[in-house]
Amino acid sequence: MNFKIVFYVLGGLLRLLGILMIIPLAVAYYYDESLVPFLIAILITAVTGLFLLTYKTEGEWLRKEGFAIVGLGWLAAAIFGAIPFVLDGISPLNALFESMSAFTTTGSTILVDIESHSRSILFWRSMMQWLGGMGIIVLFIAILPKLGVAGRQLFRAEAPGPTEDKLKPRIRETAKILWMVYMVISVLEVVALLLAGMSLYDSVTHTFTTMACGGFSPYGTSIEAFNSPLVEFIITFFMFVAGANFALHYRAIYVDKNFLFKDDEFRFYTALTLGATGLLTLLLWRDLGTGLVDSFRFAIFQVVSIMTTTGFATTDFNLWPESGKMILLMVMFVGGCAGSTGGGIKVVRILMLLRHGRAELFKTMHPRAVRGIKFNNKTVPEEVVNSIVSFVVIYLLVFFSGALILSVLGMDIMTSVTASIATLGNIGPGLSIVGPMGTFDSIPAVGKLVLIANMWIGRLEVYTVILLFTPEFWNK
């Protein structure tokens, strides 16, 4: 392990983070709020970054350095991003929880009275989600010249999905394209929300957290605060867009407008969303007695919000019948598409597991037949299928471990289970105590540390973080 390279790149990341903090500082100045939290945070972050940049060294970057930089880079971003929260009066542990939730686009919160905090703090909270949505490492790759092979190692360690989806031969160009598409769609949503009657502040903060599939809102009642079907429709549409592969969006714009619907994962993603929405609509209509239109309105918003792991809410689905909550719990495990800003296991993995299961059944009936798994008309290599199975097994082990620890700490079973999957899947709200209108503030300190680890592990798709805790990883 070349620690000097790791420190040097972490220094560059912290310097970038310090520069980005100037934006919420400007918001604080505009609204005549205290500048102290951001001034001190900028100073501490920038000085630390500049100090680490003194470790510059020459040498070859290996995959090991890439994993270390990405894993520690996200942890460092969460720690230094928490400084404004601490200076705003939030305890260090709660501040770290909120910061990790923001950068990993989880959306779980410990803030009991959200509206009591300053606009600049809430803006920073939303902006962190937007930065974390496409990935702070991907942003770093996009703006830092001459990374070369090193940039590819970082991209592989951070980019979600079982396979790498390059748009250009140079990984820096791919990173720039992904961020360009991300920003263009973000601008479109801001304009749409402005036309729907939102203020500029609300439009920007909710766009940040919609496009990141994050779900933070400056209001305790989330999207319900606006009581606007038009706003809900716009946000539902952009959540669905953000939950799809951004590489596909680029190809649909510049290569073939039908590219999205030719993709196996996107078709399955659409089918799952529509199927869960239709079933939930009928259940709400039958069990709650709401009109069919309102049942559909609540169902499609919450299905898209939970499945894309955004976590916005237009109603307290904690009060829904058990059958409705079970549907939401099931889609929590699915998540968005590979290459999206959504979390979870990812649609492509679920699809490949189903096809793998079907292939095994076929093999049982026809032992001598050779039948591979196909994705987008291409045979999937066996090592990719094996990696998906391994990922899901480890993912479920982390989930069960988190739920078990929370139950041992005294949390009820529904809180334990949904808090664990909500943080590991970067979803946000769970059920029971941690429902859409509740917070994670009542979770014991040890439980919060477990959930912070869950968010970190889930955002970097398990392996990157777990590798940091294996002794072999740090051996030369």
Secondary structure in CASP SS format (residue, H / E / C, confidence):
PFRMAT SS
TARGET T0000
AUTHOR 0000-0000-0000
METHOD secondary structure of the structure
MODEL  1
M C 1.00
N C 1.00
F H 1.00
K H 1.00
I H 1.00
V H 1.00
F H 1.00
Y H 1.00
V H 1.00
L H 1.00
G H 1.00
G H 1.00
L H 1.00
L H 1.00
R H 1.00
L H 1.00
L H 1.00
G H 1.00
I H 1.00
L H 1.00
M C 1.00
I H 1.00
I H 1.00
P H 1.00
L H 1.00
A H 1.00
V H 1.00
A H 1.00
Y H 1.00
Y H 1.00
Y C 1.00
D C 1.00
E C 1.00
S C 1.00
L C 1.00
V H 1.00
P H 1.00
F H 1.00
L H 1.00
I H 1.00
A H 1.00
I H 1.00
L H 1.00
I H 1.00
T H 1.00
A H 1.00
V H 1.00
T H 1.00
G H 1.00
L H 1.00
F H 1.00
L H 1.00
L H 1.00
T H 1.00
Y H 1.00
K C 1.00
T C 1.00
E C 1.00
G C 1.00
E C 1.00
W C 1.00
L C 1.00
R H 1.00
K H 1.00
E H 1.00
G H 1.00
F H 1.00
A H 1.00
I H 1.00
V H 1.00
G H 1.00
L H 1.00
G H 1.00
W H 1.00
L H 1.00
A H 1.00
A H 1.00
A H 1.00
I H 1.00
F H 1.00
G H 1.00
A C 1.00
I H 1.00
P H 1.00
F H 1.00
V H 1.00
L H 1.00
D C 1.00
G C 1.00
I C 1.00
S C 1.00
P H 1.00
L H 1.00
N H 1.00
A H 1.00
L H 1.00
F H 1.00
E H 1.00
S H 1.00
M H 1.00
S H 1.00
A H 1.00
F H 1.00
T C 1.00
T C 1.00
T C 1.00
G C 1.00
S C 1.00
T C 1.00
I C 1.00
L C 1.00
V C 1.00
D C 1.00
I H 1.00
E H 1.00
S H 1.00
H C 1.00
S C 1.00
R H 1.00
S H 1.00
I H 1.00
L H 1.00
F H 1.00
W H 1.00
R H 1.00
S H 1.00
M H 1.00
M H 1.00
Q H 1.00
W H 1.00
L H 1.00
G H 1.00
G H 1.00
M H 1.00
G C 1.00
I H 1.00
I H 1.00
V H 1.00
L H 1.00
F H 1.00
I H 1.00
A H 1.00
I H 1.00
L C 1.00
P C 1.00
K C 1.00
L C 1.00
G C 1.00
V H 1.00
A H 1.00
G H 1.00
R H 1.00
Q H 1.00
L H 1.00
F H 1.00
R H 1.00
A H 1.00
E H 1.00
A C 1.00
P C 1.00
G C 1.00
P C 1.00
T C 1.00
E C 1.00
D C 1.00
K C 1.00
L C 1.00
K C 1.00
P C 1.00
R C 1.00
I H 1.00
R H 1.00
E H 1.00
T H 1.00
A H 1.00
K H 1.00
I H 1.00
L H 1.00
W H 1.00
M H 1.00
V H 1.00
Y H 1.00
M H 1.00
V H 1.00
I H 1.00
S H 1.00
V H 1.00
L H 1.00
E H 1.00
V H 1.00
V H 1.00
A H 1.00
L H 1.00
L H 1.00
L H 1.00
A C 1.00
G C 1.00
M C 1.00
S C 1.00
L H 1.00
Y H 1.00
D H 1.00
S H 1.00
V H 1.00
T H 1.00
H H 1.00
T H 1.00
F H 1.00
T H 1.00
T H 1.00
M H 1.00
A C 1.00
C C 1.00
G C 1.00
G C 1.00
F C 1.00
S C 1.00
P C 1.00
Y C 1.00
G C 1.00
T C 1.00
S H 1.00
I H 1.00
E H 1.00
A H 1.00
F H 1.00
N C 1.00
S C 1.00
P H 1.00
L H 1.00
V H 1.00
E H 1.00
F H 1.00
I H 1.00
I H 1.00
T H 1.00
F H 1.00
F H 1.00
M H 1.00
F H 1.00
V H 1.00
A H 1.00
G C 1.00
A C 1.00
N C 1.00
F H 1.00
A H 1.00
L H 1.00
H H 1.00
Y H 1.00
R H 1.00
A H 1.00
I H 1.00
Y H 1.00
V C 1.00
D C 1.00
K C 1.00
N C 1.00
F H 1.00
L H 1.00
F H 1.00
K H 1.00
D C 1.00
D H 1.00
E H 1.00
F H 1.00
R H 1.00
F H 1.00
Y H 1.00
T H 1.00
A H 1.00
L H 1.00
T H 1.00
L H 1.00
G H 1.00
A H 1.00
T H 1.00
G H 1.00
L H 1.00
L H 1.00
T H 1.00
L H 1.00
L H 1.00
L H 1.00
W H 1.00
R H 1.00
D H 1.00
L C 1.00
G C 1.00
T C 1.00
G C 1.00
L H 1.00
V H 1.00
D H 1.00
S H 1.00
F H 1.00
R H 1.00
F H 1.00
A H 1.00
I H 1.00
F H 1.00
Q H 1.00
V H 1.00
V H 1.00
S H 1.00
I H 1.00
M H 1.00
T C 1.00
T C 1.00
T C 1.00
G C 1.00
F C 1.00
A C 1.00
T C 1.00
T C 1.00
D C 1.00
F H 1.00
N H 1.00
L H 1.00
W C 1.00
P C 1.00
E H 1.00
S H 1.00
G H 1.00
K H 1.00
M H 1.00
I H 1.00
L H 1.00
L H 1.00
M H 1.00
V H 1.00
M H 1.00
F C 1.00
V C 1.00
G C 1.00
G C 1.00
C C 1.00
A C 1.00
G C 1.00
S C 1.00
T C 1.00
G C 1.00
G C 1.00
G C 1.00
I C 1.00
K C 1.00
V H 1.00
V H 1.00
R H 1.00
I H 1.00
L H 1.00
M H 1.00
L H 1.00
L H 1.00
R H 1.00
H H 1.00
G H 1.00
R H 1.00
A H 1.00
E H 1.00
L H 1.00
F H 1.00
K H 1.00
T H 1.00
M H 1.00
H C 1.00
P C 1.00
R C 1.00
A C 1.00
V C 1.00
R C 1.00
G C 1.00
I C 1.00
K E 1.00
F E 1.00
N C 1.00
N C 1.00
K E 1.00
T E 1.00
V C 1.00
P C 1.00
E H 1.00
E H 1.00
V H 1.00
V H 1.00
N H 1.00
S H 1.00
I H 1.00
V H 1.00
S H 1.00
F H 1.00
V H 1.00
V H 1.00
I H 1.00
Y H 1.00
L H 1.00
L H 1.00
V H 1.00
F H 1.00
F H 1.00
S H 1.00
G H 1.00
A H 1.00
L H 1.00
I H 1.00
L H 1.00
S H 1.00
V H 1.00
L C 1.00
G C 1.00
M C 1.00
D C 1.00
I H 1.00
M H 1.00
T H 1.00
S H 1.00
V H 1.00
T H 1.00
A H 1.00
S H 1.00
I H 1.00
A H 1.00
T H 1.00
L H 1.00
G C 1.00
N C 1.00
I C 1.00
G C 1.00
P C 1.00
G C 1.00
L C 1.00
S H 1.00
I H 1.00
V H 1.00
G C 1.00
P C 1.00
M C 1.00
G C 1.00
T C 1.00
F C 1.00
D C 1.00
S C 1.00
I C 1.00
P C 1.00
A H 1.00
V H 1.00
G H 1.00
K H 1.00
L H 1.00
V H 1.00
L H 1.00
I H 1.00
A H 1.00
N H 1.00
M H 1.00
W H 1.00
I H 1.00
G H 1.00
R H 1.00
L C 1.00
E C 1.00
V C 1.00
Y H 1.00
T H 1.00
V H 1.00
I H 1.00
L H 1.00
L C 1.00
F C 1.00
T C 1.00
P H 1.00
E H 1.00
F H 1.00
W H 1.00
N C 1.00
K C 1.00
END
